[in-house]
């Protein structure tokens, strides 16, 4: 440690830390541009120069090492003039109009100009004439704004160990930053970590998508997969654990947010993949399959028997409905110490995962395994127990949560919809799951374009239907079903007809088919009313003996519950709350917002558990840490062909092997491919480890701290 004095303030500082960093940590501002706390110093910008007693010339404080007795002044007439000169020389080659800059209001150079008082008007303006490169994924290179601070080069070389950026000279001897071989970033094996954009003080290298344009926070924009996940599972963290081969730790990360990791590994709608930045480079990460692999190779080392379990509170909660939302809420409420009883109307818990999603997609033993863990936590489960009057439960329980889902299909009010061979999606799938008679014929027409519609069509194929057609209003590119569902259905011989209106179901005593017309345009107006423009003269008929409506679902049995109801018999809850119209009764999941996804139901269950815990006198904190600390190495290194690494595909049975049975056919990513798939991750979260800039207006000591001459500060090592 050394004792130095800066502007009258005595500092005790580490010998190995430069004077600039020591001053900034002590709250003393010294202007700087090329310096960044996460990068090696280079002293090129001359903004951080200071005067040192005994030295003839000012020296850059970012390369100055402290010595005992050193006396330093950050401001003087000579220092101020030199800073102004250095900055004006930089500004002479910088675009003049700050207001057109995408970094306006968040630009380090701009704030430095305000502090130093520089003005480029005295210098001869120099136009660089560099072409703005917008051909890269995720990033824009606009080197007309570059001030050659070198931060991006040092970040790429030293911080990340990738080294695709460097200084270069054009024929006119203009120095600028570019890729090493003058190619696009993808062809230079860039890792697209974003460190260069993060440290750039001027926006010369910047993200194509700016926070101001989206209304999202920096963290949401930086790690979009985590932000997109309804439960905000820490995706990069568990992907990194999988890459390291620590599947127990990866699964523990997932279990910190969701008690059904295996179920999610099979049927999560993986909205995280839609926002994955890797998608902009070539193909999104196979996040769901990585989660599945971790779940299938987990031993429970970090979570089984080791999570939170608070002492019993004496409070009793009844959860009505054993789907993902209800099971999740029951699990966390029990962990908070409450006595929890879950009542399920059907013979088994699991909701649509048990009785709706076909077994070839969601093996039932997986559902049963994860429900058993809920029971192990101490949740009492009563099946074949239908609740019709939840208000009566308040005589026995302190709180009641309704998570009964949306288990009633919707029959469209169209001609022929009351014919006996017209079936509803939920009834059909539930009967198929339970091995009951479905009422299906040999030529089936499914109306609807979501995953449930494809579950119906593909189940019909496995039950022996000879010809299956699926039609929906939406065009192919905006169908709500997953692409893999559509493609696999077509492989199995199912005919898919996008952009069709359902004119009428034909037949008098029995279904003979459906009349359709082509859709020219389909959209919703400002009042959210559907507008359908039909193609004139496009009437056509598809013959069939069975029609399955898969056009929506709604809650069942809510009409007589004595609660305020909303659209489609959903239960109304207070704004920003899960509380229903009767005190002590709460609702969550599909029964509130309609049919969504398993991961949304899990998050809804978490939120309900938090609110009910607070209602019962708890703090509502259901968070728990299960996974070990993870060491994140910022030096990710270069990988040849990184931008072209293809997404690893799951192992699938052929259409012929799968189309006549309900056996599992998707076996996920194999052992040989899992590390390679995890290695494709851009590790976007590493960017959040880079220190943000500290601007001069954040310091109270920007006028040389004359009033603090007696103050002594120790800077931590």
N, C-alpha and C positions, 0 to 999 in steps of 0.2 A: 504493500500500500504506500501511496505517496500523498503528501499534503501540498496542495497547490491553492492558489488564489485566483479566482476569475471575477473580475468586476467587483472586487472587494469582498467576495464571498469565499471563505476558506472551505475547501473541499478535501475530504479524505477519499482517495480514489484508488482502484486497482492499478497496479503498474502496467498490466497488459491491455488496458482499455484506452482507446484514444481520447484526446481531450474533448472533441466534439461530442462523442457519445456520453462521456462523463458529465459534461455540462447539461446536455439535454435531459439526462436522467435526474439531475439535480434541480431541474426546472428553470435552467438558464438557457435562453434561446440564442443560438448562433445560426444565421441563415445558411442554408445548404441546398444543393440540388442533386449533385451526383452521389452523395452519400445516402445509404439506406442501411438500417440496422441489421438486416439479414444478409447483406452482401459485403464482400471485401472492399475496402476503401481504395480509391484511386486518385483523389485530389485534383481532378481535372477541371472542375467548374470554377474554382477560385472564389466561390461564394462564402466559404467558411473560414476565410483567412482571419487571423487574429494577430495582435502584437504581443510579443513576449519580451519581457525585460532581458536585456543582454543580447538580443538578436537585432541585426540591422534592418532586415526586411520582414514584412508580415509573412506568416507561414500558414498553410492549410491546417486547420485544427483536426481534420479527419485523419491525417497521417502523423499528427504530433503525439508522442508518448509522454505521459506526465513524469516529472522529476520533482523530488522534494524541493520546496522553496520556490517553485516556478510561479511567476506572477504574470497574469494574462489579462489583456483588455480586448473585449469583443467589439468595441466601437471607438473610433477616432476619426478625425478628418481625413487622414490618409487612407485608412481602411475603408471608410465609406466611399471615397472617390474610386478606389480600385474595384470595389464591388460593383458600383454603378457602371464603370467602364466594361468590366467583364460581362455583365448582364446585357448591356446595350449591344455588345458585339454578338452575343447569342441571338438577341431579338432582331438584328438586322436581316437574318435569314429565316425569320419566323413569320407566319401569316399575321397580318395586323389586326384583323377583326376578331376579337375574342368572342363576340356574341354569336358567331357562326360555328364555334367550336363545340363538338358534342360533350366536351368535358367542362364547359362553361359553369362556373360556380363550384367546381370540384377539381380545379387545376392547381397544382403546386407552383408552376411557373407564374401563374397569374397572381397568386398570393405573395410570391417572392418579389414580383414587380412592385406590388403595393408597399411592401416593407422597405425595400431598397430605394424605391423612388426612381427607378430607371425609366427611360423613354427612348425608343429606337429612332426617333425623328432626327437625331443629330448624326446618325450613322448612314452610310450609303447602303441602301437596301439591296439585298442579294436574293434573287429568286432561284431556288434549287431546281424546280421543274421536275421533281420526282413524280412518277406515276403512282397514284393510289392503288394499292393491290387489294382487291376485294374477292379474289378467286380462292382464298383459303377458307376452310370451314372455321366457324366460330370467331375468327379474328380478322381485323382490318389493319393493314400496314399503310400508314399515311406519313411517309418520311419527310414530307414538307414541314411537318411540325416538330421534327426531331431536333434536339439541341445537343446531341452527342454526349449525353451524360453517361452513357454506357451501362446504365442499370440493367437494361434488357439483356445485353450480352453477358454480363456477370451473372444474372439470374439463370440464364440458359446454361452457361458453362459451369459455374461454380456451385450454385444453389441446387440445380436439378441434375447436373452432370450429363446433359443432353448435347449441348454444343452445336446447335444448328444455326445460331446467329453470330455474326461477327462484323467488324468494320471492313469496309471495302472502298475503293476509289474508282470513280468513273474516269473516262478519258479526259474530261475537263478538270480533273484533279479534285473534284468535289467529293468529300468523304461522307459516307452515310452507312447506315446499318442495313444489312440484308442477310438473306440466307447464304450459307457458305458457298454453295454452288450456283446461286441465283435461281434455284427452282422454287416451286411452291412448297409450303411447309410439309405437306403430306409426303412429297417425294424426297424430302430431306430427312425423313424419319422423325419429325416432330412428335412429341408425346401429347401435345395439346393440353398441357397442364394449366396454362393461363398465367404462369408466373411473370412472363414478360409484360403482359398487359397490366398485371397487378402493380408492378413496380414502376411502370412508365409514368413520369410526372406530367406529361403534356398531352397524352392521348394519341401519340404517334403510332403506338400499337394499342389497340383497344378492342373490346368485345363488340361483336356485331349487334348483340342485344344489350342495350343499356338499361340500367335499373329504372331510370326516370321514364322510360317508354312503357314499362310494364306495370308499375305500381307495386312491384315486389321488393322485398328487402334484399340486401346484398347476399345474405346467407341463402335465401330461397333461390336467387338467381345463380349463385355459385354452385350449389349442390342441389340441382332441380329434382333428382330422383328422390332424395329424402323429403323434400318439400311436397312433392306430388303424392307421396304415400299418405293415405288418410291417417294412418297411425304414426307417421313420421319415423318409421324404422330407419336406423342408421345404416343405410345400404352400403356406402363405401367402406364402412368399418367391417361389416361381416364379409363383404367380398374380399377385403384384404386378408382377413383371417383364413378364408377358404384358399386363397392363393398360397398362404403360408402352410397349408395343410392342417390347420388347427380348427377342425370342424366343430369340436365341442364349444370353443370360444365363439365361433360364428353363430352357432345356434343360440347360445346364451344372449348374444346381442339382439337377436330377433325376439327371444322370449321376454326381453325387457319391455317390449311393447305389445306383443301378441301371444296369447296362450295356445294358438293353433298353428304352429309353424309348418307341420307336415301337410295339413289340409291346404294351407296357403301355397305350399310348394306345388300342389297339384292344380288348384283351381283359382288362384288369385288372378284378378283381371289385369294385373301388372301395369297399372297406369304409370308407374315409375319408368317403365321402358319407353313410354311415349315421350317423356321429357328428357330421357338420357342424352347427354351431350355427345356420346359416342355415335349416336344415330346421325349426327351432322357430319361425322367423319366418314363412316361407311354404314355400319349396322349397329343398332342399339345392343347394349349388353343383354345377355339372357339372364336377367336378374331372378326371375321366378325359378328357373332351373337350377341356378346356383343355390338359392334358398332351399330348394328341395334336396339337393345333394347334401347340404349341411345337415338337414333334418334327418336324412336317412343314414347318416354316418355319426350321429351324435350318441354319446353314451350317458348323457345327463350329468357329466362330471361337475359342471359349474352351477347347475340350477336345481337338480333334483334334491329336495329336502333342504335347500340352502337359501331359498328366497325369503321374502318378508312374511312374517305371520305375527300380527299384533295380538296382545292379550284380549280375551273375550270382553266384549262391551256390555253384554246383557241385552242388546238390541236385536230384534228379529226382523228379517226381511224376507218377503216372498217374491220370487221372480216367476212370472207367468210366461212360459214359452221357452223351449230349450234349443233355440237356434243359436248361431254364433254370437249375436248381440246379448241374449239372455245368459248364455254360458259364460261369456266374458265378464259381464257385470257381476254374476254370482261369484266367480273366481276371485275377483278383486275385492268385493265386499267381504268375502270370508277372510281374505288376507288382512283386511282392516279390523278384524276381530268380531264381526257381526255373525249372528246365527242365521244361516241362509238356507231356505228351502226353495227348490225349483220345481214347478209343476208343469208337466208336458202332456198335451192331449193325446199324442200318438204313442205307440209302443216303445219308441226309442227317441232319444234326444238327437240333435244334429240339424233339425230343420231341413232346409233345401239340400244341404250337403248329404243328408241321410235319405231323403225321400224325393228330391227333385232332380238334382244333378245325377245323371246316369252312372252306374257303377264302373263302366269302362273309363270314365274320366275321374271318378272319385271313389276308389276302393273303400268299401264300407269298414274294413278292419282298421283303416287309418283313422276314420272318424271315431270309431269306438275306442281306439287307443287314447286319443286325445281327450275324449270325454271322461275316460277313467282317471286321468290326471286331475280333472276338475273335482271328481269325487274324492280322490286321495287328499285334496286340500281341505276337505271337510264339508263340502256342499252336499246337502241331502236332496236327492232327486226322486221325484214321484212321477212315474209315467202313467199313461192311460187316465190322466186326471185333467179333465177339461174344466176351465173356470169360466163361468158365465156372468157372475156378479162380483167383479173385483172389489167393489166397495165393502162387501161383506168380510173380506179378508182383513180389513183394518181392525176388526174385533180381536184378531189373534196376532197380527203383525204390526210393527211400528211403521213400516213402509212397504209399498207394493210397486213393483216395476213390471210393466207390460211390454213384452218383446215377442208378440205373437206373429210377427211377420206379415206377409201378404200371400195367403195360401188359397185364394179364391180366384179362379180364372175369369176373364172378362169376355162376354159374348157380345160381339158387335151387333147393333140393331139394323140388320140388313135382311133382305128377302131370303128366306130359306134357312135362317140361322137357328130355327127351332126344330129342324128335322132331326130324327133320332140318331143319325150317324154323325152329327156335329158334336165334336168333343172339345173339352177345355184343357189347355196345357197342363195345369196343375193336377187335375184329376187323372189325366193320361199318364203323366210321369210318376205320380204317386202309386197308381195301380201297377205300373210296370215295375217299380222298385220293390213292391210288396208281393210280386208274383201273382197278382190278381188279373182277372179278365179285363181287358181294356176297351172292348167294343170296336176294335179297329178292323177294317176290311183289308183288301189286297191292293187297292189303288188309293193312296193317301195324298191329300193336298194340305200342306201346312201354311197358314196365313200368319206372317210375321217375319221379321228379319234380325231378331236378336239371338243371343246365345241360347235362350230357352227354346226358341223356335227350332234351332238346329239340334238341340237335345231331343226335341220331339221327333224330328225327321230322322235322325240317326238311330233313335230308339226303335222307331217304326221299322226301319231296315232290319234291325237285329231281331225284331219280333216276327219277321217273315213277310212284310209287305213287299209286293213285287214291283211296284212302281210308285215313286215318291216325288212330288213336286213341292217346292217351297217358293212362295211369292211374297213380296213386300213392296211398300210404297217407295222406299229409299232407293236411290241409284246405287250401283255396286260399290263405288268408292266411299260412300257415306253410310253403308250398312253398319248397324251397331254391333253385330257379331264380330268376334275376333277373326282375323284373316285365316288363322290356322283352322278354325272351325269350318269356315266356308270351303276352304281348299280340301280339307279332309272329307267333308261331306260329298263334294263333287267327285273325289277319288272313289268313294263308295257307291257312286252311281246315282246320287240324288240330283235332280234337276233344279237349278236355282234360277229364279226369274225376278230380277230386281226391277224397280220402277214400274210397278203394276198397281192399278186400282182394283179393289174387290167390288165388282158390280152387283153380283147376286150369286147365291148358292142355288143351283138348279135341281129340279126334282119335285115331285108332288108328295109321295109317301116316303120316298127314300132319296138320299143324295145321289145325283148323277154327275155332278161336276161343279165347276165354278166359272162364271163369266168374268173376263178381265178386260181392261183397256190399258194401253201404254200411257205412262206418265211423262209429260213433257217437262214439267217443273213442279217441285214440291218444296214448300217452305212455310214458315210461320210468320204471320204479320205482327205488327207492333203490339197487338193484344194477345199474342201467343195463340192465335187461332190458325189451324192448318189451312193452307191454301194449296189446292191441287189443280194443276192445269193438265187436261187430258189431250192426248194426240187424237185429232179427229179421224174417224174411220178406222181406228185400231182395235175394234172389238174382236175378241177371240175367246175360245172356250177350251178348258182343260177338263177332260173326263176324269171322274174319280168316284169312289163309293164311300169315302170318309173325308171329312174336313176337320182339322184341328185348329182352333183359334189359339194363337200364341201372340196376342196383341196387347197383353198387359195382365196385371194381377192387382188384387186389392185385399185388404184385411178381411178376415172372416169373423163374424160374430160380434163386431163392435157396436152394432146398432142398438142392442139391448143392454149395453154395459152401464148406462147412466152417465156417460162422459160426453163432453163437447166433441163433436166430430167435424172433420173438414172434408175436403174433396176426396171422393172415392172411399168414403167411410174410414178415412185415416183419423187417428186420434190427435186432437189439437193440443199442443203444448205451449207454454208461455215463451215469449220471445227470449232467445238466448238461454233457454232452460229446457229441462226434460220434465218439468212439472205439468201434470194434466190439470183439468178443471176442478178436480176434487183434491183437497189437501191430503198429502200422504201418498197419493198415487202418481207414479211417474211412467213415462213411456219412452221407448227408444227403438231405433232401427227402422226396418221397412214399414212397420205399422204407423210410423210418423211421416216419413218422407217418400215412401213408395219403394219399389224394387230397385235395389242398387247392386251392391257387391258384398262379398264376405268380408273383405278388409274394411269396408265402410261400416259394416255391422259391428265389427270388432271395435273400431274406434268409437262408435255410438255407445257400445257397452261400457267402454272405459270412461267416457264422459258421464254416463248415467251413474256409474259407481262412484265417481268423484262427488257428484252433486248429492247423491243419497247419503254418502258418508258425512258430508257437511251438514245435511239435514238432521242426521242422527247425533250430531255433536262432535264429529271428527274433523280433521283438518283437510280432508279431501285429497291428501297427497298419496297417490297409489304408486308413485314411481319406485323403482328398485334397480339396483345395480347388480347384475349377475355375471357379466363378462369381465375377464381380467383387463388390466390396463394394456393398451396397445401402443407400441413404439412405432411412430410413423417416421420413416426415413424420407426426408425431403429430396434426397439425391436419388432420383428414380432411374437415372442412366439412360443411355441410348439403346434402342431396340430396332434392328433392321426390319424394314417393312411394317412398322407398327401400325401405320394408318391404313394398311390394307389387310390386316389380320381379320379373317372372316369369322363371323359368329358361328360357334359350335352348335351343331344341330342335335336334337335328341334322337335316341334310338326308337324307331317306330316299327310296329308290325305292318305288313302290307295291307292294302285295302281288302284283299281276298282273305287274309288271315283274321281280320277283325270284324268284318261286316255282318257276320251271322251269330255273334256272341257278345256278351257283356263283360268279357275278360279285359283286364288292363292291357292296353296296347302301346302306351307311351311310357318308356322306361327312363326318360330324362337323359341328361348328359352322362356319358360313360366316364369311367375312372381315368382313361387315357386323355380325355379332353378337358376335364374340369379345371385343371390348373391353367391351361391355355386360355380358356374362356375368362377366368378371373383375371388373368394377366392383361386382357384387353381394356380393363378399366382405366379411365383417364385420371383417376384419383383426384377428382375435383376438390375434395375436402382439404387437400394439402394447401390449397390457395388461401384458405382461411387462417393458416398458421403464419402467413406473411404479415408482418406488422404494418398497420396502416400509417400513413404519413402524419406527423405532428406539425401542424402549421403554426405560424408565429402568433396568431391570435388566440391560441390555446395556452400561451405562456403569460404569466403575470409579470415576467421579468424582462420584457423586451426593450426596456430603456436603461439597460446597464446596471440595474439593481443598486443605485446609489444609496438607497435607504437601508441596505442590508449588510453594511460593511462588517458588522460584528458577528454575523451569522456564521455558524459552522455546520456543514452538511457532510454526512458520510454516504458515499455512493456504494451500493451493495455490489459485492463481487459477483 
